Amino acid sequence: MGKLLRWAGIVLAGVALLAGLVAWQGLRLYRAPGPLAEARPYVVPRGGIEDIGQALAAAGIIASKRNFTLAAWLTRRDGALHAAELAFPAAASLEQVLDVLRHARPVQRRVTIAEGLTAPQVAAVLERAEGLVGAVPALAEGSVLPETYAYQWGESRAAVLARAQAAMAQALAELWAGRDANLPFATPLQAVTLASIVERETGLAEERPRVAAVFVNRLRRGMKLQSDPTVVFAATGGAGSMDRPISRADLDRDNPYNTYRIPGLPPGPIASPGREALRAVLHPPASEDLFFVADGSGGHTFTRTEDDHGRAVRRWREIERARSAEAERARSGEVERGRAPAAAPSTRSR
């Protein structure tokens, strides 16, 4: 009997030792570095533990689907595995991979709608945004606020667009409520329309208030705005850009958006203005300027009288002629060297 008990003790000790060795080996595999060479995001598909394990193994994030499945089952009380775009660290162990799957926040992607984009251009930005799904709904010109918007993989383009439109509605309501008195326009839509023209007229943030002041002054005096971007909008059917200079035919085009022909504001926005352009038209600085023209350095020369404006226009045309001559010399040199000539740069002026 005593001998039997001794043998039973030896067997039990062996079983315990074996179980300990198995547990130790399992813990070692659970915490061992994985095969992922560098940190990266990965879109975890929907499915059960085995489906996720197979996908992670195929992506090189884990070494063994079997070990992953066993580890996920043994730790199932720690929480469910989530399907989303998740960021996995380099050499992530099974322990780390499961922690990411259960507790990490999805990767936040971002899409930027720049100031001055037209509705078709905004739609194109959303269409190109990786990870968004679904079609872009029809959107009214000037209805979105230019900003950077966060989204998650698999979110709809319609949802991102709705956030951009809600942001514009909120920003416009706040700015309109604090607008200056006696502005020469009466509705928020007209404010967006004028701000969109200002946005398209200058790429320099510091010039927006001065450009806004010129247009406000012209509206107060009953002068036509004579804004080139409205001519482009009319000539392109709302595309907002063209690959040639504005022509006399464009300026003479009978179109409600052509401010060389119509008095006052066009019927609606020509682009998406940002907060600062909206702020500029709702709080224009005191100014007597009525004209501006490109100065050749990326900015504009602002003037009060037609004579001063005429001189500024002549200076700009001299700059244009010099640039055209330089471009022609460059093209001639390319032809002599057997190269195809480059396209001449487009220019415009007020």
C-alpha positions in Angstrom: 0.0 0.0 0.0 2.8 2.4 0.9 4.6 1.6 -2.2 1.5 2.3 -4.3 1.0 5.6 -2.6 4.6 6.5 -3.4 4.1 5.7 -7.0 0.9 7.7 -7.1 2.7 10.7 -5.6 5.5 10.4 -8.2 2.9 10.3 -11.0 1.0 13.3 -9.7 4.3 15.2 -9.3 5.1 14.3 -12.9 1.7 15.4 -14.2 2.1 18.7 -12.2 5.5 19.2 -13.6 4.3 18.5 -17.2 1.4 20.8 -16.7 3.7 23.5 -15.4 6.0 23.0 -18.4 3.1 23.3 -20.8 1.8 26.4 -19.1 5.3 27.9 -19.1 5.7 27.1 -22.8 2.3 28.6 -23.6 3.0 31.8 -21.6 6.3 32.1 -23.5 4.6 31.8 -26.8 1.9 34.2 -25.7 4.4 36.9 -24.8 7.0 36.2 -27.5 7.6 38.9 -30.2 5.6 38.4 -33.3 6.6 38.6 -37.0 5.4 42.1 -37.8 8.5 44.0 -39.0 7.2 47.5 -38.3 4.1 49.1 -36.8 1.2 49.6 -39.2 -2.5 49.8 -39.3 -4.6 46.9 -40.5 -8.3 46.6 -41.3 -9.5 43.6 -39.2 -12.4 41.9 -41.0 -15.6 40.8 -39.4 -15.9 37.2 -38.4 -15.2 34.7 -35.7 -11.9 34.0 -33.9 -10.6 31.7 -36.6 -11.5 34.1 -39.4 -9.7 36.9 -37.7 -6.7 34.6 -36.9 -6.5 33.6 -40.5 -6.5 37.2 -41.7 -3.9 38.3 -39.2 -1.6 35.4 -40.1 -2.0 36.2 -43.8 -1.1 39.8 -43.1 2.0 38.8 -41.2 0.9 40.2 -37.9 0.8 36.8 -36.1 2.9 33.7 -36.8 0.3 31.0 -36.1 -3.4 31.0 -36.5 -3.7 28.0 -34.2 -1.8 29.6 -31.4 -3.9 32.8 -31.8 -7.1 30.9 -31.8 -6.2 29.0 -28.6 -4.9 32.2 -26.9 -8.1 34.1 -27.8 -10.3 31.3 -26.5 -8.4 31.0 -23.2 -8.6 34.7 -22.6 -12.2 35.1 -23.9 -13.4 36.6 -20.6 -11.2 39.7 -21.4 -13.6 40.9 -24.0 -14.8 40.5 -27.6 -12.6 41.0 -30.6 -13.4 44.1 -32.7 -13.5 44.5 -36.4 -12.0 47.9 -37.4 -8.9 49.5 -38.7 -6.5 49.1 -35.8 -2.8 50.0 -35.3 -0.5 47.1 -34.4 2.9 47.7 -32.9 6.1 46.2 -34.4 6.8 42.6 -33.3 3.5 42.5 -31.4 3.1 39.4 -29.3 -0.1 37.5 -29.1 -0.8 39.2 -25.8 -0.4 42.6 -27.4 -2.4 41.7 -30.6 -5.3 40.5 -28.5 -5.1 43.7 -26.3 -5.3 45.8 -29.5 -8.2 43.8 -30.8 -10.1 44.2 -27.6 -9.3 47.6 -26.3 -7.6 49.8 -28.9 -9.4 52.8 -30.5 -9.9 52.5 -34.3 -7.4 54.4 -36.4 -8.5 58.0 -37.1 -8.1 58.8 -40.8 -8.4 62.4 -42.0 -9.6 64.1 -45.1 -9.0 67.8 -45.8 -11.4 70.0 -47.7 -9.3 73.0 -48.6 -10.7 76.6 -48.8 -12.0 77.7 -52.2 -12.9 74.2 -53.6 -16.0 74.1 -55.7 -18.7 71.5 -55.1 -17.4 69.1 -57.8 -13.9 69.4 -56.3 -15.2 68.7 -52.8 -16.9 65.6 -54.1 -13.7 64.5 -55.8 -11.8 64.9 -52.5 -14.3 62.7 -50.7 -14.3 60.1 -53.6 -10.5 59.8 -53.3 -10.4 59.4 -49.5 -9.2 55.9 -48.8 -11.5 53.9 -46.6 -14.7 55.8 -47.1 -17.6 53.9 -48.7 -20.6 54.8 -50.7 -21.4 57.6 -53.2 -21.1 61.3 -52.4 -24.6 62.8 -52.2 -25.4 65.9 -54.3 -24.2 69.0 -52.5 -25.0 72.6 -52.9 -22.2 75.0 -53.8 -20.7 76.6 -50.6 -22.5 74.3 -48.2 -19.4 72.7 -46.6 -16.9 74.3 -44.2 -13.3 73.8 -45.3 -11.6 71.9 -42.5 -9.8 68.6 -41.8 -12.3 65.9 -40.8 -11.5 62.7 -39.0 -13.2 59.4 -40.0 -12.8 55.7 -39.6 -12.3 53.0 -42.2 -15.7 51.9 -43.5 -17.5 55.2 -42.7 -19.7 56.5 -45.4 -18.9 59.5 -47.6 -22.4 60.8 -46.9 -21.6 60.9 -43.1 -18.4 62.9 -43.6 -20.2 65.3 -45.9 -23.0 65.7 -43.4 -20.5 66.7 -40.7 -18.9 69.2 -43.1 -22.3 70.7 -43.9 -23.3 70.9 -40.2 -20.0 72.6 -39.5 -20.7 75.2 -42.1 -24.2 75.8 -40.8 -22.9 76.3 -37.2 -20.0 78.5 -38.2 -22.2 80.7 -40.4 -24.8 81.0 -37.7 -22.2 82.1 -35.2 -20.5 84.6 -37.5 -23.7 86.0 -38.9 -25.0 86.7 -35.4 -22.0 89.0 -34.7 -21.8 90.7 -38.1 -21.2 94.4 -38.5 -24.2 96.7 -39.0 -25.1 98.2 -42.4 -23.5 95.6 -44.6 -24.6 95.8 -48.3 -26.2 92.3 -48.3 -29.1 90.9 -46.3 -28.9 87.1 -45.9 -26.4 84.5 -44.7 -26.4 83.0 -48.3 -25.3 86.3 -49.7 -22.5 86.4 -47.1 -21.4 83.0 -48.2 -21.6 84.1 -51.8 -19.4 87.1 -51.3 -17.0 85.1 -49.0 -16.6 82.5 -51.8 -15.6 85.2 -54.2 -13.0 86.6 -51.7 -11.7 83.1 -51.2 -11.1 82.5 -54.9 -9.6 86.0 -55.5 -6.6 85.6 -53.2 -4.5 82.8 -51.7 -3.0 85.1 -49.1 -4.6 85.0 -45.7 -3.6 88.6 -44.9 -5.3 89.9 -48.1 -8.7 88.5 -47.4 -9.9 91.5 -45.4 -8.7 94.0 -48.0 -10.3 92.1 -50.9 -13.5 91.9 -48.9 -13.4 95.6 -48.2 -13.0 96.3 -52.0 -16.1 94.3 -52.8 -18.1 95.7 -50.0 -17.2 99.2 -51.1 -18.2 98.4 -54.7 -21.5 96.9 -53.6 -22.3 100.1 -51.5 -21.6 102.3 -54.5 -23.6 100.2 -56.9 -20.5 99.2 -58.9 -20.2 95.8 -60.6 -17.9 93.4 -58.7 -15.9 92.5 -61.9 -14.5 89.4 -60.3 -12.5 87.1 -62.5 -13.3 83.9 -60.5 -17.0 84.5 -61.2 -16.2 84.6 -64.9 -14.4 81.3 -64.6 -17.3 79.8 -62.7 -19.7 80.9 -65.4 -17.4 79.8 -68.3 -16.8 76.3 -66.8 -20.3 75.6 -65.7 -19.3 75.5 -62.1 -16.0 73.6 -62.4 -14.1 76.6 -61.0 -10.9 76.3 -62.9 -9.7 76.3 -66.5 -6.4 75.7 -68.3 -6.4 79.0 -70.3 -6.5 82.7 -69.7 -9.9 84.5 -69.5 -11.0 85.6 -73.0 -13.1 88.6 -74.1 -15.8 86.1 -74.9 -15.8 84.9 -71.3 -16.1 88.5 -70.1 -19.0 89.1 -72.4 -20.8 85.9 -71.6 -24.4 86.4 -70.6 -24.5 84.4 -67.4 -26.0 85.3 -63.9 -22.6 84.4 -62.3 -20.6 86.8 -64.6 -20.1 89.8 -62.4 -18.6 91.8 -65.4 -22.2 91.7 -66.8 -24.5 91.6 -63.8 -24.8 94.2 -61.0 -24.4 93.1 -57.4 -23.8 89.5 -56.2 -24.3 86.4 -58.3 -27.2 84.1 -57.3 -25.1 81.9 -55.1 -21.6 80.9 -54.0 -18.9 79.9 -56.5 -16.8 77.8 -54.0 -16.5 76.8 -50.4 -15.3 79.7 -48.2 -13.4 79.2 -45.0 -14.1 80.8 -41.6 -11.6 83.7 -42.3 -13.2 84.6 -45.6 -16.6 84.6 -43.9 -15.2 86.7 -41.1 -13.7 89.2 -43.6 -16.9 89.9 -45.4 -18.9 90.2 -42.2 -16.3 92.5 -40.6 -14.7 94.3 -43.5 -12.0 96.9 -42.5 -12.5 100.6 -43.1 -11.1 101.3 -46.5 -11.6 103.4 -49.6 -10.1 100.9 -52.0 -12.2 100.1 -55.0 -9.7 98.2 -57.2 -7.0 95.5 -57.0 -4.8 93.8 -59.5 -2.1 91.2 -59.3 1.4 92.6 -58.4 3.5 89.7 -59.8 4.6 88.4 -56.4 1.5 86.3 -55.6 -0.3 89.3 -54.0 -2.3 92.3 -55.2 -1.9 96.1 -55.5 -4.9 97.8 -54.0 -6.0 101.3 -55.2 -8.7 103.9 -54.7 -8.9 105.6 -58.1 -9.2 104.5 -61.7 -6.0 106.4 -62.6 -4.0 104.5 -59.8 -5.6 101.3 -60.9 -4.7 101.9 -64.5 -1.0 102.4 -63.5 -1.1 99.2 -61.5 -2.7 97.3 -64.4 0.0 98.6 -66.8 2.7 97.4 -64.4 1.1 94.0 -64.2 0.9 93.7 -68.0 4.6 94.6 -68.2 5.3 91.7 -65.8 3.1 89.4 -67.9 4.9 90.4 -71.1 8.3 89.8 -69.5 7.2 86.4 -68.3 5.8 85.5 -71.7 9.0 86.5 -73.4 11.0 84.5 -70.9 8.8 81.4 -71.4 9.1 81.8 -75.2 12.9 81.9 -74.9 12.8 78.8 -72.7 10.5 77.0 -75.2 12.8 78.0 -78.1 15.8 76.6 -76.2 14.0 73.3 -75.6 13.1 73.0 -79.3 16.7 73.6 -80.3 17.7 70.9 -77.9 15.1 68.5 -79.4 12.7 68.8 -76.5 8.9 69.3 -76.6 7.9 72.8 -75.6 6.2 73.3 -72.2 2.8 74.8 -72.0 2.8 78.6 -71.3 1.7 79.6 -67.8 -1.8 81.1 -67.6 -2.3 84.5 -66.2 -5.2 86.8 -65.3 -5.7 90.3 -64.0 -8.4 92.7 -63.0 
